[in-house]
Amino acid sequence: MGRLFGTDGVRGLANTDLTCKLAYELGQAGAYVLTMAKHKPRILIGQDTRLSGDMLQAALMAGICSVGAEAVVLGVIPTPAVAYLTRHYEADAGVMISASHNTMEYNGIKYFDSIGHKLPDELEERIESIILDGTESMPVPVGMEVGRRVRFRNAVRDYVSFLKKTIDIDLKGLKIVLDCANGASYEVAPMLFGALGAEVITTYHTPDGININDNCGSTYPGKLQDLVRESGADVGLAFDGDADRLIAVSEHGNLVDGDQIMLICGLDLMKRGLLKDNTVVGTVMSNLGLERALNKAGCKLEKTKVGDRYVLEFMKEHGYNFGGEQSGHIIFLDYNTTGDGILTALQLLGVMKRNDKPLSELAAGMRKYPQVLVNAKVSEQDKYRYLDDEMIQGEIEKIESQFKDEGRVLIRPSGTEPVVRVMIEGANQRVIEEVAVKLAKLIEQRLG
């Protein structure tokens, strides 16, 4: 990761880490790098519902206009809508102001290029260099060459219209509970699922700028599980603050995570001849049960680093069209260029309708192996030294030999903290918890 950009744009505590000055500079440098060859370029801006969004949007917009670009305000709208609408409106770039699943005091800024893809590392590094090192001079237009602010008022409607076209059946007969996380899906999701004929119960859809992701949404689905059970609904759908991820709940109130959704939708695509090379792209965190269930059905799982941007890059490089993460970022590349929680929900409901099967039965096709994640606190400069430490590597080999084909060890240094994340996966919860704690203590002793 770079000096400003992480795995998903620039993110931090709003007005402290992510200041108005930085937002202005990101607007200025981003607009310059992405649209420098254009005459009066156009950049779309969306935001989620958190309080700091208006403040950062104003600064970002000023930076964009200062280099002669047009800032098009979309209002509150999901991140994947910005990716889609950038293509649909033939804009030169798109920007989303959101900190996704984080609490309201955080915010973030992420760019999309003209075809709705997140920026590659080299473009992010160029933007960073302009801001931090002054490597390039920004243009200073005057008079009629200065950019202006424009408001597009049909953005939500146009995004909903696009989503409807991705499914060829209605949702009549389904009772759905929506958890909108008091975030960017609060208007789009109820409008869409209601228009397709479902009976919709909506919760956490009254944002006030402060309550986004507050014990709700895809990272806190407990209350949704209760509501599905109490209401007798067929399915519950939980989005995060910017609606780029989905966690589902079965009719029994059980969680259905991103790995299970990938299995259900991946096998459905394969059955219909729509899965490129019968391959699903996941990450190193994908559950062992997903790989086994896919392989059993004649489907292959490819794995990338954690982060939906790496999933997308791998898909583009190798020509695959479906992939995602355990966290619920699912990419249907035939429809959109980024994780899209609402689109994923539509495709999942489509599988249920086509097969006339409840979600619990579809999810039962995968045995989830327990996973335990323990953080080992180490010094920042030494967190990659586990690769060269013979004692640590010897312990990892010992664990993997003990588990044979019924488990695995995954070590991941954090990109933002002085910790090494130890993930152990296996058949027995108690055993893997003991093994994970033991290995984490060893790493702390050797690298702390």
C-alpha positions in Angstrom: 0.0 0.0 0.0 1.1 3.6 -0.7 1.6 6.6 1.5 -2.0 7.8 1.1 -3.9 5.0 -0.7 -4.7 1.8 1.1 -6.4 -1.3 -0.5 -9.6 0.7 -1.0 -8.8 4.4 -1.6 -7.7 7.0 1.0 -9.3 6.4 4.4 -9.0 7.9 7.8 -10.6 9.9 10.7 -12.5 12.7 9.0 -11.1 16.2 9.6 -8.0 14.7 11.3 -6.4 12.2 8.9 -8.7 12.9 6.0 -8.8 16.7 6.1 -10.5 19.2 3.8 -7.0 20.2 2.5 -6.3 16.6 1.6 -9.7 16.1 0.0 -9.0 19.3 -2.1 -5.6 18.0 -3.2 -7.1 14.6 -4.0 -9.7 16.3 -6.2 -7.1 18.4 -7.9 -4.5 15.8 -8.5 -7.0 13.0 -9.3 -8.8 15.1 -11.8 -5.5 16.2 -13.4 -4.1 12.6 -13.7 -7.3 11.0 -14.9 -8.5 13.7 -17.3 -5.5 15.7 -18.4 -6.0 15.0 -22.1 -9.7 16.0 -22.0 -11.4 19.3 -22.9 -13.6 20.2 -20.0 -13.6 16.7 -18.4 -16.5 15.5 -16.3 -16.1 13.7 -12.9 -19.0 12.1 -11.0 -19.1 12.4 -7.2 -21.2 10.1 -4.9 -21.3 9.8 -1.2 -22.8 7.7 1.6 -24.8 9.1 4.5 -22.1 10.0 7.1 -22.0 13.5 8.5 -18.6 14.4 7.2 -19.5 13.6 3.6 -20.8 17.1 2.7 -17.7 18.7 4.1 -15.4 16.5 2.2 -17.5 16.7 -1.0 -17.2 20.5 -1.0 -13.4 20.3 -0.7 -13.1 17.6 -3.3 -15.4 19.4 -5.7 -13.3 22.6 -5.3 -10.1 20.7 -6.2 -11.8 19.2 -9.2 -13.1 22.5 -10.5 -9.8 24.3 -9.8 -8.1 22.3 -12.6 -10.9 23.0 -15.1 -13.0 19.8 -14.7 -16.7 19.6 -14.2 -17.8 18.1 -10.8 -21.1 16.2 -11.2 -22.9 15.6 -7.9 -24.9 12.4 -7.7 -25.9 12.7 -4.0 -26.2 9.8 -1.6 -25.8 6.6 -3.7 -24.0 3.2 -3.4 -20.3 2.9 -4.4 -21.1 0.4 -7.2 -23.6 2.9 -8.6 -20.8 5.4 -9.1 -18.8 2.8 -11.0 -21.8 2.0 -13.2 -22.9 5.5 -13.8 -19.4 6.7 -14.7 -19.7 4.4 -17.8 -23.4 5.0 -18.3 -23.0 8.8 -18.4 -19.7 8.5 -20.3 -17.9 10.5 -17.7 -14.1 10.7 -17.5 -13.9 9.5 -13.9 -15.9 8.8 -10.7 -15.3 9.4 -7.0 -17.0 7.9 -4.0 -16.8 9.5 -0.6 -17.3 6.7 1.9 -15.6 4.6 4.6 -17.6 1.6 3.7 -18.3 -0.5 6.8 -16.4 1.7 9.2 -18.1 3.8 11.9 -19.3 7.3 11.2 -16.3 9.3 12.4 -14.2 7.8 9.5 -14.5 8.6 5.9 -12.7 7.8 2.6 -12.2 8.9 -1.0 -11.8 6.4 -3.8 -11.6 7.0 -7.5 -12.9 5.0 -10.5 -11.5 5.4 -14.0 -13.7 6.1 -17.1 -14.8 2.5 -17.3 -15.6 2.1 -13.6 -12.5 0.3 -12.5 -10.6 1.2 -9.3 -7.3 2.8 -10.0 -4.1 0.6 -10.5 -1.2 1.1 -8.1 0.8 3.2 -10.6 -1.9 5.8 -11.0 -2.5 6.0 -7.2 1.3 6.4 -6.8 1.4 9.2 -9.3 -1.4 11.1 -7.5 0.4 10.6 -4.2 3.6 11.9 -5.7 1.9 15.1 -6.9 0.3 15.7 -3.5 3.2 14.7 -1.3 6.3 15.5 -3.4 5.1 18.2 -5.8 6.3 16.2 -8.8 4.0 17.8 -11.3 2.5 21.3 -11.5 -1.3 21.6 -11.6 -2.9 23.7 -14.3 -4.4 27.0 -13.1 -7.3 27.8 -15.5 -9.0 31.2 -15.3 -12.2 32.8 -16.7 -14.3 30.4 -18.7 -11.8 27.5 -18.2 -12.6 27.1 -14.5 -14.7 24.0 -13.7 -18.2 24.1 -12.3 -20.6 22.1 -10.2 -23.5 20.2 -11.8 -26.2 18.1 -10.1 -27.6 15.0 -11.7 -31.0 14.3 -10.1 -31.8 11.0 -11.8 -28.8 9.0 -10.6 -30.8 6.7 -8.2 -33.5 6.1 -10.8 -30.9 5.3 -13.6 -29.0 2.9 -11.3 -32.3 1.1 -10.3 -33.2 0.8 -13.9 -29.8 -0.9 -14.6 -30.2 -3.3 -11.7 -33.7 -4.4 -12.9 -32.2 -5.4 -16.3 -29.7 -7.9 -14.6 -32.5 -10.3 -13.6 -35.1 -11.9 -16.0 -37.6 -12.9 -13.3 -39.7 -11.1 -10.8 -39.6 -11.6 -7.0 -43.3 -12.1 -6.4 -44.0 -14.5 -3.6 -40.7 -13.7 -1.7 -40.8 -12.0 1.7 -37.6 -10.1 2.2 -36.1 -8.2 5.1 -33.6 -5.5 4.2 -31.0 -4.0 6.5 -29.7 -0.9 4.8 -27.1 -0.1 7.5 -28.5 3.5 7.6 -26.2 3.9 4.6 -26.1 4.5 0.9 -28.7 1.7 0.0 -31.5 3.3 2.1 -33.3 4.6 -0.9 -32.2 2.3 -3.7 -32.8 -1.1 -2.1 -36.4 -0.7 -0.9 -37.4 0.9 -4.2 -35.8 -1.9 -6.3 -37.1 -5.0 -4.4 -40.5 -3.5 -4.0 -40.7 -2.7 -7.8 -39.8 -6.3 -8.6 -42.8 -7.6 -6.6 -41.3 -8.8 -3.3 -43.0 -8.2 0.0 -40.4 -6.0 1.7 -39.7 -5.2 5.3 -37.1 -2.5 5.6 -35.0 -1.7 8.7 -32.1 0.6 9.4 -33.1 2.9 6.5 -33.4 6.2 8.3 -29.9 7.7 8.2 -29.2 10.8 10.3 -25.5 11.2 9.4 -24.4 9.6 12.7 -26.1 6.1 12.7 -24.4 4.6 9.6 -23.2 1.0 10.4 -24.2 1.5 14.1 -24.8 -2.0 15.2 -26.5 -2.8 11.9 -25.6 -3.8 8.3 -23.4 -6.6 7.0 -20.9 -6.4 9.9 -23.7 -6.5 12.6 -26.4 -8.8 11.2 -27.7 -10.2 14.6 -30.8 -8.0 14.7 -31.6 -8.9 11.1 -31.4 -12.6 12.0 -33.9 -12.1 14.7 -36.3 -10.1 12.5 -36.2 -12.8 9.8 -37.2 -15.4 12.3 -39.9 -13.3 13.9 -41.4 -12.2 10.6 -41.3 -15.6 8.8 -39.4 -14.0 5.9 -37.8 -16.1 3.2 -34.5 -14.2 3.3 -32.7 -11.3 5.0 -30.3 -9.0 3.1 -27.7 -6.9 4.9 -25.6 -4.3 3.1 -22.7 -2.2 4.5 -22.5 1.6 4.6 -21.8 2.0 0.9 -23.6 -1.1 -0.3 -20.7 -2.8 -2.1 -21.0 -5.9 0.0 -23.8 -8.3 1.0 -24.3 -10.8 3.9 -27.5 -12.8 3.6 -29.7 -14.6 6.2 -31.6 -17.8 5.5 -35.3 -18.3 6.4 -34.1 -20.0 9.6 -32.1 -16.9 10.6 -28.7 -18.4 9.8 -25.9 -16.3 8.2 -25.0 -16.9 4.6 -21.6 -15.3 4.0 -19.7 -14.3 0.9 -18.2 -17.7 0.4 -21.6 -19.4 0.5 -23.0 -16.8 -1.9 -20.2 -17.4 -4.3 -20.8 -21.1 -4.2 -24.6 -20.7 -4.8 -24.2 -18.1 -7.6 -21.1 -19.7 -9.1 -22.7 -23.1 -9.5 -25.8 -21.5 -11.0 -23.7 -19.6 -13.5 -21.9 -22.8 -14.4 -25.2 -24.7 -14.8 -26.5 -22.0 -17.2 -23.2 -22.0 -19.2 -22.4 -18.5 -18.1 -19.3 -19.0 -15.9 -16.1 -18.4 -17.8 -13.8 -21.5 -17.8 -15.9 -22.9 -14.9 -13.7 -20.8 -12.5 -14.6 -18.7 -9.5 -12.0 -16.2 -8.2 -11.7 -15.9 -4.4 -9.0 -14.9 -2.0 -6.6 -16.6 0.4 -9.2 -16.1 3.1 -11.8 -18.1 1.2 -13.0 -21.0 3.3 -11.6 -24.5 2.5 -15.2 -25.7 2.3 -15.8 -23.4 -0.7 -12.9 -24.9 -2.7 -14.0 -28.4 -1.9 -17.6 -27.8 -2.8 -16.7 -26.1 -6.1 -14.2 -28.9 -7.0 -16.7 -31.6 -6.3 -19.1 -29.9 -8.8 -16.4 -29.6 -11.5 -15.6 -26.0 -10.8 -12.2 -24.4 -10.0 -11.3 -21.8 -7.4 -8.4 -19.4 -8.0 -7.1 -17.3 -5.0 -5.7 -13.8 -4.8 -4.5 -11.5 -2.1 -7.3 -10.2 0.2 -9.1 -7.2 -1.3 -11.7 -7.0 -4.0 -9.4 -4.9 -6.1 -7.0 -7.8 -6.4 -9.9 -10.2 -7.2 -10.9 -7.8 -10.0 -7.4 -7.4 -11.3 -7.0 -11.2 -11.5 -10.4 -11.6 -13.2 -9.5 -9.0 -15.9 -6.0 -10.5 -16.4 -7.2 -14.0 -16.9 -10.6 -13.4 -18.5 -12.8 -14.6 -15.6 -16.2 -13.1 -14.9 -17.2 -14.0 -11.4 -15.4 -13.8 -8.0 -15.4 -12.2 -4.6 -14.6 -12.3 -0.9 -15.8 -14.0 2.2 -16.8 -10.5 3.5 -19.5 -10.2 0.9 -17.8 -8.2 -1.9 -19.0 -10.2 -4.9 -18.1 -9.1 -8.5 -20.4 -10.1 -11.4 -18.1 -8.7 -14.1 -20.7 -9.2 -16.9 -22.7 -6.5 -15.1 -20.5 -4.3 -13.0 -16.8 -3.6 -12.4 -16.8 -3.7 -8.6 -18.4 -5.4 -5.7 -22.1 -4.6 -5.7 -24.2 -5.7 -2.7 -27.6 -5.0 -4.2 -26.7 -6.6 -7.6 -25.5 -9.7 -5.7 -28.7 -9.8 -3.7 -30.7 -9.8 -6.9 -28.6 -12.7 -8.4 -28.9 -14.7 -5.2 -32.7 -14.3 -5.2 -32.8 -15.2 -8.8 -31.2 -18.5 -8.0 -33.7 -19.2 -5.3 -36.6 -18.4 -7.7 -35.3 -20.4 -10.6 -34.7 -23.5 -8.5 -37.7 -23.0 -6.2 -35.4 -23.7 -3.2 -35.0 -22.0 0.1 -31.7 -20.3 0.9 -30.9 -22.7 3.6 -31.0 -25.7 1.2 -28.8 -23.8 -1.3 -26.3 -22.9 1.4 -26.1 -26.4 2.7 -24.1 -27.4 -0.4 -21.0 -26.1 1.4 -19.4 -27.4 4.6 -17.9 -24.3 6.4 -14.6 -25.1 8.1 -14.1 -23.2 11.3 -11.6 -20.3 11.1 -9.8 -18.6 13.9 -8.0 -15.2 13.5 -5.5 -14.1 16.2 -3.3 -11.0 16.0 0.3 -11.3 17.1 1.7 -7.9 18.2 5.2 -7.3 16.7 7.5 -4.4 15.9 6.6 -2.6 12.7 10.0 -3.1 11.1 10.0 -6.9 11.9 6.5 -7.9 10.8 7.7 -9.5 7.6 10.6 -11.4 9.2 8.4 -14.5 9.9 9.2 -15.6 6.4 12.9 -16.0 7.3 12.5 -17.2 10.9 13.3 -21.0 11.0 11.5 -21.6 14.3 8.2 -19.9 13.0 8.4 -21.7 9.7 9.1 -25.0 11.4 6.0 -24.6 13.6 3.9 -23.7 10.6 5.1 -26.9 8.8 4.3 -28.9 11.9 0.8 -27.6 12.1 0.1 -28.2 8.4 1.5 -31.7 8.8 -0.8 -32.3 11.8 -3.9 -31.1 9.8 -3.0 -32.9 6.5 -5.8 -32.0 4.1 -8.2 -31.0 6.9 -6.9 -27.5 7.6 -4.4 -24.8 6.8 -2.3 -21.9 8.2 -2.4 -18.4 6.7 0.0 -15.7 8.0 -0.7 -12.0 6.9 1.2 -9.0 8.1 -1.2 -6.1 8.5 -0.8 -3.2 6.1 -1.9 -0.6 8.7 -0.9 -1.9 12.1 2.2 -3.5 13.8 0.6 -6.9 13.9 0.9 -10.3 12.1 -2.5 -11.9 11.6 -2.6 -15.6 12.2 -5.5 -17.5 10.6 -5.9 -21.2 11.3 -8.6 -23.2 9.6 -9.6 -26.8 10.5 -12.3 -29.2 11.3 -12.2 -28.8 15.1 -12.9 -25.4 16.6 -11.2 -26.0 20.0 -8.0 -27.5 18.4 -7.5 -24.6 15.9 -8.1 -22.0 18.7 -5.3 -23.6 20.8 -3.0 -23.9 17.8 -3.6 -20.3 16.6 -2.9 -18.8 20.1 0.2 -20.9 20.4 1.5 -19.8 17.0 0.7 -16.1 17.7 2.6 -16.2 21.0 5.6 -17.7 19.2 5.6 -15.0 16.6 5.4 -12.3 19.3 8.3 -13.9 21.1 10.4 -14.0 18.0 9.4 -10.7 16.3 8.0 -8.6 19.2 
